[in-house]
Amino acid sequence: MTQIALFPLNTVLFPGGLLPLRIFETRYIDMLGRCLRGNEAFGVVLVKQGSDTDPTVETAPVGTSARVVDFQPLADGLLGLLCRGEQRFRIQDRSRRDDGLNCAVVDWIAELRGVSVAAQFQPLVPLLRQAMDKLTTIGRFIEPDYDDASWVAHRLAELLPLDQSLQQHLLEIDDPNERLRLLAPLIES
């Protein structure tokens, strides 16, 4: 088990996915400073009820760790960050620091790596390649692996216009080909 800082958001981050953030709150600027200095990740979790400023914010039980891959000051004075999702985790215990930062003790969820895209889902790979080719501005931060079912399923889940509850459900599924089985009919329609 590991303790990490949490960033509750109205979004689902998948491993390997990119998340642009605009940071202005002191607690998150401090958190990211600690993460950058200590080469640490923070956790992104979907807000189910309330907001990150609410002491009783309710989040999904599973989230994804993230690291900053690029940052720049923005014209409006805020800090612009680009973060990459790394590894899924399950929250075991929560706490809130005096500065309002949400933290959690988490168990890491091992990703099934090297699982090939099942034959019936192979037609999804060229469709994903076409979509990924259009991501020109952030494409240099994406590390493609079109042979890995987890990577393919995660990219499709984040690119399709899906309800957040379905995205969260997909994040919580361990078998990548099961994720693809749920996504395939949505693409065909």
PyMOL commands that set and color helices and strands:
alter all, ss='L'
color gray80, all
select helices_A, chain A and resi 26-38+119-121+124-133+139-141+149-159+164-172+176-188
alter helices_A, ss='H'
color red, helices_A
select strands_A, chain A and resi 2-9+18-23+42-49+58-59+62-73+79-96+102-108
alter strands_A, ss='S'
color yellow, strands_A
deselect
rebuild
show_as cartoon
